């Protein structure tokens, strides 16, 4: 009975977070989008995390930080729901580190908040929601962040493939799993590709 109540309360919480309207500032500053579907029909989501100005949130005070956490939780709920509504029962994630630089990396609270965001998705891999993921454009600055994260998230080694900035290495890996017409050109996809839906 307790397990049923727990499942029901989780469903209610997911529904509540899905109904929440994120502030315009959040959607403009921290976009993510449904790019398309992999060869098995799993939804492919792209988060350009390197361009997220997380430091502005960390330095904005507790109320802004709570709002950001809620925004990330909503994003995860939306992405998870998309994976539950397809025959493959899972979703694909591409985390792009391009643009992640010293302004973010030089603030330790910002680094740990970025790690917290990635860890939420890594933890979902344990529950079976995440099918597989790619972290690309992980530059020398971002490598330190991944180094801190990896020992505390064992699921990363199983579900995440991490690549540097050489697209000649990771583009073939993406295209092996995802059709070209389901990805933007910058990821080796089609020139005329348009995301299915943009959040933010």
Secondary structure as UniProt FT lines:
FT   HELIX           2..19
FT   HELIX           24..29
FT   STRAND          32..38
FT   TURN            39..40
FT   STRAND          43..47
FT   HELIX           49..51
FT   HELIX           54..58
FT   TURN            59..60
FT   HELIX           62..84
FT   TURN            87..88
FT   STRAND          91..96
FT   TURN            98..99
FT   HELIX           102..105
FT   HELIX           108..126
FT   TURN            127..128
FT   STRAND          130..136
FT   HELIX           140..150
FT   TURN            151..152
FT   HELIX           155..159
FT   STRAND          160..162
FT   HELIX           167..177
FT   HELIX           180..182
FT   HELIX           185..187
FT   TURN            191..192
FT   STRAND          197..199
//
